[in-house]
Amino acid sequence: MADPKAPTKRPVDVRVDQARTNLQRAEAAQSATDVTQAQAKEAPTPILSVDRLKSAEYERSVLVATPGAGHTRQHMLQPGYWAHVSPKLKPYDRVEVRAEDGTYFAELLVLACDRTWARMYILSWHDLSTQDVSLTEAIEASSKFEVKHTPGLRWHVVRKSDRQIMMKDGQTKDEAATWVKEYVKTVPV
């Protein structure tokens, strides 16, 4: 039985008490959310540790490749193309590609490699052309001289009749072609 001395609550009072309880719970939840957000705002910015910053030369190599005539962008993207040089490569190495005939320059990034293959990503590719196309065509059509490029001799001029190197260490194909043009003017062939 109910205690006669205890006052009975009316339904309105019960609803008011529930509303107060719900309001206190909502205020507590909002307060906890505000504290969490404040802590998130005040959380310190992460700092890069000393062992995570190194000289690029320590971490990767920059290599130069000089492919022969006819080697294309599609060839260089084939993993097997790099089979003979892949032991020298490691991921994140950069490979500067300078076409032997001077028609393009590219920068490649080694994504992955193993003993017999390397997967490359093209960072940049620049198709180069000679400044004086007609001069280049005239030199190539010449039956007396040949303008060539090899890593040891750079751009050089070879006399076809006896394979004598007439000029070497040219910086560009145009420089070698200009040399032939001037030579032909001064020395009758």
Steps between C-alpha positions, in 0.01 A plus 500: 500500500596855442625714781218743596749765603680504162358759265382366166626659183264621246555395135602855412774495763633168364525645150677810628753283686560292186547815295754632753686167493505497118620862494783418742602201287497713181708772669750236621526350150547846345765582759686176423481577127632853558790363706584242231491767228715733709750221558503425127566867425772515760663171391859574401601489135707189428871571463727326250775317683865548409548146370228555237685778315804398297701633211353395166839368390491261796158363412493492120724522195467704185613297201531584130390269220585563135280273288581444135300617202152353477447449873162648591299596804304173473824301512607673821172421672552127439663346811717268289661796321709565811609134550875558454521803728236416762755378760627860516152637576296530816153645563477881488819532291469749217620425150571781256449369150684684223433368151819432312370692201377789716132454414374484859591544866310330780512458875380167636433379854571138596183367664617143553783280380662161528798324342348482151240777479414852610164675495526869414276804531552792261544819701564712193547447128619765260510448125791703369556616146790660325491874441588475133316203353611572146868500604454170681329346198779622274762343728314171519466496123871562461690207364837625631445548875297345776392679818480255792478497875666260740547548875880510474528736205176694544386650168764436238551503125635193319629510142330204331778420255759398761298514829730779624360706788515857374343679799409376848364619836216703351234607749210478254415345167468849355855581606633196311284580197625859500856373514439288188342797322800721580748226412339439163518877429873521576630165376374371167373146536 
